[in-house]
Amino acid sequence: MRRLTPFLALAIMAAMAGPVIGQEIVIGNLADITGGTGDVGKPYAEGIKAYTDYINANGGINGKKIKLLQQDYAYKIPEALSLYKKFKDQDKVLAIQGWGSGDTEALKEQVAKDQMPYWSASYSAHLTDPAKSPYNFFCAPDYSTGLRAGLKYLKDNWKEKRKPKVAFIYPDVGYGKAPIPAGKKYAAELGFDIVGEENVDLKAIEATTQLLNLKKADPDFAWIGGTKVSTSVILKDAKKLGLKTKFFGNIWSADEAMPKLAAGAEEGYLVVIGAALYGDKVPGMKAIEKVTNNQPQVSHWIRGWVSMMTMCEVLKTADKHKELTGPGIRKYAEQLKNFDTQGLTAPITYTPTDHRPFMSVILAEFQGGKMVKKATIELPRKPEWIGF
């Protein structure tokens, strides 16, 4: 048998390495900076970039640096599909940090076919079933879990003898619609009367018509499934119309900037946050405060940081076992058990049959212009809730 020359052996090894070029690991990032969800997408992308810089400055992935290719696709699904193809075919990325539900769900079959590990900022429950989405992961309570937690908290604190009435307000996009069937089913199980359902666009400048429709039904509670700009519109218009409804919303529907946007109409608004708030006394906040020079960041920024942190933890393990490939990353992601994010989120666990990171949901309420944590709801890890 002919022996390989050292040069040829190195060339073959480099070819097998694919997206690991020398001491550099190439990661793609589909971000919304300027599109319909840019109000929350921009800080999330900044959190991803900040953690990338942080880990590169602290040894990288077992000595290998991460090269992050961050691209703004402006929340346009065709642009996301095109950029994904470029990431895979031209840039030879090893894994991707993604963003929205519409594009992430549109890509999930291709991602599975390409064996491309894909951490997203879409927390759609549809992505938590490995039988259908084997290469999709995320690091927050899925939208259905967040909605269920909000409903449970409100029902547990309901004092009247009659059934509470609930309505749902959300944009007609994948992420807005994703948890609604699960929310309706769970609301009925808890004993809510569902009295209304309205669509408010992510770029809405008023919601008077929809809120007048709801005012007739007089819901005790109403879920908001948009992002913070459209949420502020809903809250301000509800206040003008004199609605007594208590609003509660998903993880993207508000952040620390809401008091400025809603001008006081946010008072009493209950929101899923799913992670620590800037300045919380948890170990992981020390590094964040250092890299941000003690300049407060919104909660979405922190979840971007955690998403990249979690991906890097898996990359380190796969690299140690010389399996820094798509299948290798998936394998070690599904062996992640109670990963400590240093208190920034609940411990993260993925398994080969369940990609829900945890079932713990932090709820906060706006009080006096600030987000104040109200409760942490721990829901059961029901198998029938996977993917729903």
SULBELFEN-V76426 format. One record per backbone hydrogen bond with DSSP energy under -0.5 kcal/mol. CO is the residue of the C=O (numbers start at 0). NH is the residue of the N-H. E is the energy in kcal/mol with one decimal. If there is no record, write none. Layout:
# SULBELFEN-V76426
CO_NH_E / CO_NH_E
This chain:
# SULBELFEN-V76426
4_8_-2.7 / 5_9_-2.3 / 6_10_-2.1 / 7_11_-2.4 / 8_12_-2.3 / 9_13_-2.4 / 10_14_-2.1 / 11_15_-2.3 / 12_16_-1.7 / 13_17_-0.9 / 14_17_-0.5 / 16_19_-1.1 / 18_20_-0.9 / 18_25_-1.6 / 19_21_-0.8 / 20_23_-1.5 / 22_64_-3.2 / 23_20_-2.1 / 23_25_-0.5 / 24_26_-0.6 / 24_66_-3.5 / 25_93_-3.3 / 25_94_-0.7 / 26_68_-3.0 / 27_96_-2.9 / 28_30_-0.7 / 28_70_-3.1 / 30_32_-0.7 / 30_72_-2.5 / 30_73_-0.7 / 34_37_-1.8 / 36_39_-1.5 / 36_40_-2.7 / 37_41_-2.0 / 39_43_-1.4 / 40_44_-2.5 / 41_45_-2.1 / 42_46_-2.0 / 43_47_-1.9 / 44_48_-2.4 / 45_49_-2.5 / 46_50_-2.1 / 47_51_-2.1 / 48_52_-2.4 / 49_53_-2.2 / 50_54_-3.0 / 51_55_-2.2 / 52_56_-1.7 / 54_57_-0.8 / 54_59_-3.3 / 55_58_-0.7 / 58_62_-2.3 / 59_61_-1.2 / 60_63_-1.8 / 63_60_-3.3 / 64_24_-3.5 / 65_67_-0.7 / 66_26_-2.6 / 66_68_-0.6 / 67_69_-0.9 / 68_28_-2.5 / 68_70_-0.6 / 70_30_-3.1 / 70_72_-0.7 / 72_75_-1.6 / 73_35_-0.5 / 74_76_-0.6 / 75_79_-2.1 / 76_80_-2.4 / 77_81_-2.1 / 78_82_-2.5 / 79_83_-2.4 / 80_84_-1.9 / 81_85_-1.9 / 82_86_-3.0 / 83_87_-2.5 / 84_88_-3.0 / 85_89_-1.9 / 85_90_-2.4 / 86_92_-2.0 / 93_116_-0.6 / 94_27_-2.3 / 95_97_-0.6 / 95_118_-2.4 / 96_29_-2.1 / 98_120_-0.5 / 99_103_-2.2 / 100_104_-2.9 / 101_105_-1.5 / 102_106_-1.6 / 103_107_-0.8 / 106_110_-3.1 / 107_111_-2.0 / 108_112_-2.3 / 109_113_-2.7 / 110_114_-0.7 / 110_115_-2.4 / 111_114_-0.6 / 114_116_-0.7 / 116_95_-2.3 / 117_119_-0.5 / 117_136_-2.4 / 118_97_-3.6 / 120_122_-0.6 / 122_142_-2.8 / 123_126_-2.0 / 124_127_-1.9 / 124_386_-0.5 / 125_128_-0.5 / 127_129_-0.8 / 127_354_-2.5 / 128_131_-1.8 / 128_132_-2.9 / 132_135_-1.3 / 134_117_-2.7 / 136_119_-2.4 / 141_145_-2.6 / 142_146_-2.3 / 143_147_-2.7 / 144_148_-2.4 / 145_149_-2.1 / 146_150_-2.4 / 147_151_-2.7 / 148_152_-2.5 / 149_153_-2.2 / 150_154_-2.6 / 151_155_-2.9 / 152_156_-1.2 / 154_157_-1.4 / 163_192_-2.8 / 164_219_-1.1 / 164_220_-2.2 / 165_194_-2.4 / 165_195_-0.7 / 166_222_-2.7 / 167_197_-2.6 / 168_224_-2.5 / 169_199_-1.1 / 170_172_-2.0 / 172_176_-2.4 / 173_177_-1.8 / 176_179_-1.3 / 176_180_-0.5 / 178_182_-2.9 / 179_183_-2.8 / 180_184_-2.0 / 181_185_-2.5 / 182_186_-2.6 / 183_187_-2.1 / 184_188_-2.0 / 185_189_-2.2 / 186_190_-0.9 / 186_191_-2.9 / 191_193_-0.5 / 192_165_-2.9 / 192_194_-0.7 / 195_167_-1.6 / 197_169_-2.1 / 197_199_-0.5 / 200_203_-1.7 / 206_210_-2.2 / 207_211_-2.4 / 208_212_-1.8 / 209_213_-1.8 / 210_214_-2.4 / 211_215_-1.2 / 212_216_-0.7 / 213_216_-0.8 / 213_217_-1.4 / 213_218_-0.5 / 219_245_-2.9 / 220_166_-1.6 / 221_247_-2.3 / 222_168_-2.9 / 222_224_-0.5 / 223_249_-2.0 / 226_230_-2.4 / 227_231_-2.2 / 228_232_-1.5 / 229_233_-2.1 / 230_234_-2.7 / 231_235_-2.3 / 232_236_-2.4 / 233_237_-2.5 / 234_238_-1.9 / 235_239_-2.0 / 236_240_-2.1 / 237_241_-0.5 / 237_242_-2.3 / 238_241_-0.8 / 244_246_-0.6 / 245_221_-1.8 / 246_269_-2.1 / 247_223_-2.3 / 248_271_-2.0 / 249_252_-1.5 / 251_227_-0.9 / 254_257_-2.2 / 256_259_-0.7 / 256_260_-1.6 / 257_261_-3.4 / 258_262_-1.3 / 261_264_-2.0 / 263_266_-1.4 / 265_268_-2.8 / 268_365_-2.0 / 269_248_-2.3 / 270_363_-2.8 / 276_279_-2.5 / 279_281_-2.1 / 281_284_-1.6 / 282_285_-1.3 / 283_287_-1.1 / 284_288_-2.9 / 285_289_-1.8 / 286_290_-2.5 / 287_291_-1.8 / 288_293_-2.7 / 289_292_-1.2 / 291_294_-1.5 / 293_295_-0.7 / 297_300_-0.9 / 297_301_-1.2 / 298_302_-1.7 / 299_303_-1.9 / 300_304_-2.1 / 301_305_-2.3 / 302_306_-2.2 / 303_307_-2.0 / 304_308_-2.4 / 305_309_-2.7 / 306_310_-2.1 / 307_311_-2.5 / 308_312_-1.9 / 309_313_-1.9 / 310_314_-2.5 / 311_315_-2.4 / 312_316_-1.6 / 313_317_-2.7 / 314_318_-2.6 / 315_319_-2.3 / 316_320_-1.6 / 317_322_-3.4 / 318_321_-1.8 / 322_324_-2.4 / 324_328_-2.8 / 325_329_-2.4 / 326_330_-2.5 / 327_331_-2.3 / 328_332_-2.2 / 329_333_-2.4 / 332_335_-1.6 / 335_349_-1.9 / 338_340_-0.8 / 338_347_-1.9 / 340_343_-1.2 / 341_283_-3.0 / 343_275_-2.7 / 347_338_-3.0 / 350_353_-1.0 / 353_350_-2.5 / 356_348_-2.2 / 358_378_-2.5 / 360_376_-3.0 / 361_272_-2.6 / 361_273_-1.1 / 362_373_-3.1 / 362_374_-1.5 / 363_270_-3.1 / 364_366_-0.6 / 364_371_-2.8 / 365_267_-3.1 / 366_369_-1.1 / 369_366_-2.8 / 369_371_-0.6 / 371_364_-2.9 / 374_362_-3.0 / 374_376_-0.5 / 375_377_-0.6 / 376_360_-2.6 / 376_378_-0.7 / 379_381_-1.9 / 381_384_-1.5 / 382_385_-1.4 / 384_387_-2.2
